[in-house]
Amino acid sequence: MLYTSYIYVGNPPQKLRALFDTGSSNMWVASDLIKNKQDFHIKHNFYSMAKSNTSKDSNETAYSQFGTGRLEGRFIHDDVYLGLDSENQMNLDSAIHLKDYKFGLMERQEGILESFNVDAIVGMSYSSLAHQGITPILDAMINQKVLTNNLFSYHYVYKEEEKFGNGFQSDLTLGYYDKSKFLGDIKWYPVTEKSMFGIKLDDILFDGKSYGLCKIKPEGCSMAIDSGLTYMSVPTYMHNVMAEKKLGTTQKCDPGTQLGNITLVIGGDHYDMPPSDWQSPP
């Protein structure tokens, strides 16, 4: 469920392709100081403090661990421009402009830039996941009063749909949601765990059948909405029960035949996902 878009950092602005990640709360940008940047098989843009006349160093160092790798660096201050695509890169007057924002500068990293076609990670989650003293970017937008409304939304379509046009395109909206992208009414669910947007999960059905996975522990189930991952994952205890009941796991799963539809039950509402929504292509 990855979503990438462009951000511009510094003055004059430097263009970076960013992953907007609801599974983290800090913003990190690739630095021109990374020593092995010439070895990446994916082309990247690298932010340079020396090329920005508004950059300021904080002398604070930090380390972050992600599901795919880790990074180290230091925190700096600079201006950040969001809400622009590549076609509008010169029209900065229409951008969301954060002044003197404090973010991380990647100086060493493993498994991040080698794997993804992005130059920055923009953490969209709560302050409980942020490094001490760092304001998450959504909080900064709220504090600087640059949003029409204090919300953001994602809209996802398949890559095939984007490829063939017909007006289908994934996007991220800051400060509003696009009513033209859906039919009916929006369902709102309370965030019960304010770290990675955790919401209560009533049950998980496999081809319409419940296996009691959300009754294994007294506290029940919760589900994190993480835009930084492309797969669904479950805790070890739930994975073990799925294996015992011969449900599909990462170790052994006949594509599209073993599980049928997966249904997430949230607030009594059923959200069905056919195999085409969750299985990897052959």
DARA-V589196 format. One record per residue. N is the residue number from 1. RES is the residue in three letters. PSI is psi as a letter, one per 20 degrees, with the letter a starting at -180 (* if undefined). Layout:
n: (N	N)
res: (RES	RES)
psi: (PSI	PSI)
//
This chain:
n: (1	2	3	4	5	6	7	8	9	10	11	12	13	14	15	16	17	18	19	20	21	22	23	24	25	26	27	28	29	30	31	32	33	34	35	36	37	38	39	40	41	42	43	44	45	46	47	48	49	50	51	52	53	54	55	56	57	58	59	60	61	62	63	64	65	66	67	68	69	70	71	72	73	74	75	76	77	78	79	80	81	82	83	84	85	86	87	88	89	90	91	92	93	94	95	96	97	98	99	100	101	102	103	104	105	106	107	108	109	110	111	112	113	114	115	116	117	118	119	120	121	122	123	124	125	126	127	128	129	130	131	132	133	134	135	136	137	138	139	140	141	142	143	144	145	146	147	148	149	150	151	152	153	154	155	156	157	158	159	160	161	162	163	164	165	166	167	168	169	170	171	172	173	174	175	176	177	178	179	180	181	182	183	184	185	186	187	188	189	190	191	192	193	194	195	196	197	198	199	200	201	202	203	204	205	206	207	208	209	210	211	212	213	214	215	216	217	218	219	220	221	222	223	224	225	226	227	228	229	230	231	232	233	234	235	236	237	238	239	240	241	242	243	244	245	246	247	248	249	250	251	252	253	254	255	256	257	258	259	260	261	262	263	264	265	266	267	268	269	270	271	272	273	274	275	276	277	278	279	280	281	282)
res: (MET	LEU	TYR	THR	SER	TYR	ILE	TYR	VAL	GLY	ASN	PRO	PRO	GLN	LYS	LEU	ARG	ALA	LEU	PHE	ASP	THR	GLY	SER	SER	ASN	MET	TRP	VAL	ALA	SER	ASP	LEU	ILE	LYS	ASN	LYS	GLN	ASP	PHE	HIS	ILE	LYS	HIS	ASN	PHE	TYR	SER	MET	ALA	LYS	SER	ASN	THR	SER	LYS	ASP	SER	ASN	GLU	THR	ALA	TYR	SER	GLN	PHE	GLY	THR	GLY	ARG	LEU	GLU	GLY	ARG	PHE	ILE	HIS	ASP	ASP	VAL	TYR	LEU	GLY	LEU	ASP	SER	GLU	ASN	GLN	MET	ASN	LEU	ASP	SER	ALA	ILE	HIS	LEU	LYS	ASP	TYR	LYS	PHE	GLY	LEU	MET	GLU	ARG	GLN	GLU	GLY	ILE	LEU	GLU	SER	PHE	ASN	VAL	ASP	ALA	ILE	VAL	GLY	MET	SER	TYR	SER	SER	LEU	ALA	HIS	GLN	GLY	ILE	THR	PRO	ILE	LEU	ASP	ALA	MET	ILE	ASN	GLN	LYS	VAL	LEU	THR	ASN	ASN	LEU	PHE	SER	TYR	HIS	TYR	VAL	TYR	LYS	GLU	GLU	GLU	LYS	PHE	GLY	ASN	GLY	PHE	GLN	SER	ASP	LEU	THR	LEU	GLY	TYR	TYR	ASP	LYS	SER	LYS	PHE	LEU	GLY	ASP	ILE	LYS	TRP	TYR	PRO	VAL	THR	GLU	LYS	SER	MET	PHE	GLY	ILE	LYS	LEU	ASP	ASP	ILE	LEU	PHE	ASP	GLY	LYS	SER	TYR	GLY	LEU	CYS	LYS	ILE	LYS	PRO	GLU	GLY	CYS	SER	MET	ALA	ILE	ASP	SER	GLY	LEU	THR	TYR	MET	SER	VAL	PRO	THR	TYR	MET	HIS	ASN	VAL	MET	ALA	GLU	LYS	LYS	LEU	GLY	THR	THR	GLN	LYS	CYS	ASP	PRO	GLY	THR	GLN	LEU	GLY	ASN	ILE	THR	LEU	VAL	ILE	GLY	GLY	ASP	HIS	TYR	ASP	MET	PRO	PRO	SER	ASP	TRP	GLN	SER	PRO	PRO)
psi: (k	q	p	q	a	q	r	p	p	a	o	q	p	p	p	q	p	q	o	o	o	i	j	r	j	q	p	p	q	p	q	i	i	p	h	k	h	i	i	p	i	p	p	q	q	p	q	p	h	h	j	p	j	j	q	p	q	i	j	p	q	r	p	q	p	r	h	i	a	r	q	q	b	r	p	r	p	r	q	p	p	r	j	q	r	h	h	k	h	i	m	i	h	j	q	o	o	p	p	l	q	p	r	q	o	p	h	q	q	p	j	f	h	h	h	q	l	q	i	q	p	o	p	j	a	r	h	h	i	q	q	p	j	p	p	q	h	g	h	h	h	g	h	j	l	j	q	g	q	m	r	r	q	q	p	p	r	q	h	h	h	h	h	j	c	k	j	p	p	q	r	p	p	o	i	r	q	o	i	i	i	r	q	b	q	p	p	p	q	q	o	h	o	m	f	l	l	p	q	p	o	g	r	p	q	o	l	i	p	p	j	k	h	j	j	g	q	h	i	b	q	q	p	p	o	o	i	j	q	j	r	q	q	q	r	g	h	h	g	g	g	g	g	h	j	k	q	p	r	h	h	o	p	o	p	i	h	h	h	b	q	p	p	p	o	o	k	i	q	p	o	p	o	r	h	i	h	h	q	q	q	*)
//
